[in-house]
Amino acid sequence: MKNLLGIHHVTAITSDAKKIYEFYTQILGMRLVKKNVNQDDIKTYHLFFADDIGSPGTDMTFFDF
């Protein structure tokens, strides 16, 4: 088994996707790189943020409940 070299991404839960989007894009300068439907609850989104070049460890995702 290979050793882990770092974290791929962190996932959190939000109740306000608009505020999360504004904070991560306008304040932290990250990009919304993907918006999926949450596979466990198709009425909610799974949002993916990362830096401009997709550096390892910069991916932060949110489930919007």
MDAnalysis code that builds the backbone (N, CA, C; Angstrom):
import MDAnalysis as mda
import numpy as np

u = mda.Universe.empty(195, n_residues=65, atom_resindex=np.repeat(np.arange(65), 3), trajectory=True)
u.add_TopologyAttr("name", ["N", "CA", "C"] * 65)
u.add_TopologyAttr("resid", np.arange(1, 66))
u.add_TopologyAttr("resname", ["MET", "LYS", "ASN", "LEU", "LEU", "GLY", "ILE", "HIS", "HIS", "VAL", "THR", "ALA", "ILE", "THR", "SER", "ASP", "ALA", "LYS", "LYS", "ILE", "TYR", "GLU", "PHE", "TYR", "THR", "GLN", "ILE", "LEU", "GLY", "MET", "ARG", "LEU", "VAL", "LYS", "LYS", "ASN", "VAL", "ASN", "GLN", "ASP", "ASP", "ILE", "LYS", "THR", "TYR", "HIS", "LEU", "PHE", "PHE", "ALA", "ASP", "ASP", "ILE", "GLY", "SER", "PRO", "GLY", "THR", "ASP", "MET", "THR", "PHE", "PHE", "ASP", "PHE"])
u.atoms.positions = np.array([
    [0.844, -1.168, 0.000],
    [0.000, 0.000, 0.000],
    [0.894, 1.236, 0.000],
    [0.548, 2.245, -0.815],
    [1.305, 3.491, -0.901],
    [0.971, 4.397, 0.272],
    [1.962, 5.165, 0.690],
    [1.735, 6.158, 1.740],
    [0.926, 7.324, 1.197],
    [0.061, 7.869, 2.024],
    [-0.692, 9.061, 1.647],
    [0.232, 10.265, 1.742],
    [0.162, 11.136, 0.755],
    [1.043, 12.301, 0.711],
    [0.332, 13.596, 1.078],
    [-0.956, 13.539, 1.359],
    [-1.687, 14.751, 1.706],
    [-3.185, 14.534, 1.600],
    [-3.884, 15.605, 1.762],
    [-5.345, 15.584, 1.713],
    [-5.795, 15.942, 0.302],
    [-6.723, 15.179, -0.250],
    [-7.270, 15.501, -1.564],
    [-8.268, 16.640, -1.458],
    [-9.227, 16.511, -0.542],
    [-10.203, 17.575, -0.336],
    [-10.883, 17.416, 1.017],
    [-11.527, 18.484, 1.424],
    [-12.312, 18.502, 2.660],
    [-13.744, 18.812, 2.256],
    [-14.703, 18.118, 2.881],
    [-16.116, 18.358, 2.590],
    [-16.816, 18.853, 3.842],
    [-17.667, 19.856, 3.661],
    [-18.449, 20.419, 4.762],
    [-19.901, 20.555, 4.318],
    [-20.743, 20.959, 5.249],
    [-22.165, 21.164, 4.973],
    [-22.483, 22.642, 5.165],
    [-23.312, 23.179, 4.282],
    [-23.731, 24.571, 4.387],
    [-25.250, 24.657, 4.285],
    [-25.782, 25.727, 4.815],
    [-27.221, 25.970, 4.666],
    [-27.465, 27.163, 3.749],
    [-26.387, 27.736, 3.198],
    [-26.526, 28.913, 2.343],
    [-25.457, 28.891, 1.247],
    [-25.767, 28.246, 0.135],
    [-24.813, 28.108, -0.964],
    [-24.381, 29.456, -1.521],
    [-25.280, 30.428, -1.553],
    [-24.929, 31.750, -2.084],
    [-23.847, 32.415, -1.231],
    [-23.972, 32.340, 0.088],
    [-22.960, 32.939, 0.971],
    [-21.628, 32.203, 0.867],
    [-21.673, 30.885, 0.779],
    [-20.441, 30.100, 0.619],
    [-19.768, 30.481, -0.700],
    [-20.550, 30.571, -1.769],
    [-19.999, 30.959, -3.076],
    [-19.332, 32.331, -2.993],
    [-20.017, 33.311, -2.427],
    [-19.461, 34.659, -2.318],
    [-18.180, 34.675, -1.486],
    [-18.160, 33.958, -0.357],
    [-16.984, 33.934, 0.500],
    [-15.788, 33.294, -0.202],
    [-15.988, 32.114, -0.785],
    [-14.866, 31.397, -1.387],
    [-14.365, 32.054, -2.668],
    [-15.238, 32.691, -3.431],
    [-14.788, 33.316, -4.680],
    [-14.340, 34.762, -4.475],
    [-15.124, 35.559, -3.764],
    [-14.817, 36.983, -3.650],
    [-13.809, 37.300, -2.552],
    [-13.834, 36.570, -1.448],
    [-12.924, 36.866, -0.333],
    [-11.646, 36.027, -0.442],
    [-11.787, 34.718, -0.650],
    [-10.607, 33.851, -0.705],
    [-10.004, 33.758, -2.103],
    [-10.719, 34.187, -3.128],
    [-10.189, 34.172, -4.488],
    [-10.150, 32.797, -5.132],
    [-10.936, 31.879, -4.626],
    [-10.985, 30.540, -5.224],
    [-12.028, 30.511, -6.339],
    [-12.048, 29.420, -7.078],
    [-13.014, 29.274, -8.167],
    [-14.003, 28.166, -7.844],
    [-15.230, 28.334, -8.313],
    [-16.188, 27.235, -8.292],
    [-15.825, 26.374, -9.499],
    [-15.262, 25.197, -9.258],
    [-14.775, 24.368, -10.358],
    [-15.775, 23.299, -10.792],
    [-16.750, 23.034, -9.935],
    [-17.741, 22.022, -10.301],
    [-18.983, 22.190, -9.433],
    [-20.141, 21.957, -10.026],
    [-21.403, 21.947, -9.283],
    [-22.161, 20.707, -9.723],
    [-22.313, 19.778, -8.794],
    [-23.010, 18.516, -9.050],
    [-24.265, 18.439, -8.218],
    [-25.135, 17.532, -8.603],
    [-26.247, 17.164, -7.745],
    [-25.703, 16.196, -6.706],
    [-26.103, 16.364, -5.468],
    [-25.714, 15.452, -4.396],
    [-26.328, 14.087, -4.691],
    [-25.512, 13.065, -4.833],
    [-26.004, 11.733, -5.196],
    [-26.875, 11.104, -4.103],
    [-26.691, 11.524, -2.854],
    [-27.500, 10.983, -1.758],
    [-28.826, 11.711, -1.578],
    [-28.914, 12.931, -2.094],
    [-30.136, 13.739, -1.987],
    [-30.185, 14.643, -3.213],
    [-30.841, 14.200, -4.267],
    [-30.789, 14.908, -5.555],
    [-31.461, 16.279, -5.547],
    [-32.047, 16.669, -4.420],
    [-32.636, 18.016, -4.306],
    [-31.610, 19.034, -3.836],
    [-30.387, 18.586, -3.543],
    [-29.338, 19.491, -3.059],
    [-28.122, 19.408, -3.973],
    [-27.233, 20.403, -3.840],
    [-26.021, 20.468, -4.653],
    [-24.796, 20.025, -3.883],
    [-23.776, 19.616, -4.645],
    [-22.444, 19.367, -4.127],
    [-21.543, 20.342, -4.877],
    [-21.021, 21.339, -4.161],
    [-20.225, 22.410, -4.756],
    [-18.742, 22.168, -4.512],
    [-17.912, 22.406, -5.521],
    [-16.470, 22.178, -5.441],
    [-15.731, 23.491, -5.704],
    [-14.863, 23.882, -4.782],
    [-14.029, 25.074, -4.933],
    [-12.567, 24.664, -4.912],
    [-11.717, 25.383, -5.668],
    [-10.274, 25.130, -5.667],
    [-9.562, 26.394, -6.145],
    [-8.234, 26.376, -6.085],
    [-7.492, 27.529, -6.582],
    [-7.508, 27.534, -8.115],
    [-6.883, 28.534, -8.724],
    [-6.940, 28.709, -10.185],
    [-6.325, 27.568, -10.980],
    [-5.325, 26.896, -10.408],
    [-4.641, 25.859, -11.186],
    [-4.907, 24.445, -10.665],
    [-5.808, 24.317, -9.705],
    [-6.160, 23.001, -9.180],
    [-5.053, 22.353, -8.369],
    [-4.347, 23.157, -7.598],
    [-3.253, 22.632, -6.776],
    [-3.764, 21.571, -5.803],
    [-2.999, 20.498, -5.614],
    [-3.402, 19.462, -4.661],
    [-3.632, 20.051, -3.269],
    [-4.697, 19.607, -2.640],
    [-4.997, 20.061, -1.289],
    [-5.798, 21.338, -1.195],
    [-6.121, 21.964, -2.331],
    [-6.899, 23.209, -2.278],
    [-8.383, 22.985, -2.502],
    [-8.775, 21.773, -2.808],
    [-10.171, 21.462, -3.118],
    [-11.010, 21.421, -1.839],
    [-12.054, 22.251, -1.797],
    [-12.993, 22.308, -0.671],
    [-14.375, 22.096, -1.259],
    [-15.140, 21.159, -0.713],
    [-16.463, 20.901, -1.251],
    [-17.529, 21.102, -0.168],
    [-18.743, 21.395, -0.617],
    [-19.860, 21.627, 0.281],
    [-21.098, 20.917, -0.210],
    [-21.826, 20.300, 0.720],
    [-23.182, 19.848, 0.475],
    [-24.091, 20.941, 0.966],
    [-25.027, 21.359, 0.132],
    [-25.944, 22.455, 0.457],
    [-27.278, 21.891, 0.965],
    [-27.476, 21.928, 2.281],
    [-28.723, 21.451, 2.879],
    [-29.494, 22.607, 3.462],
])
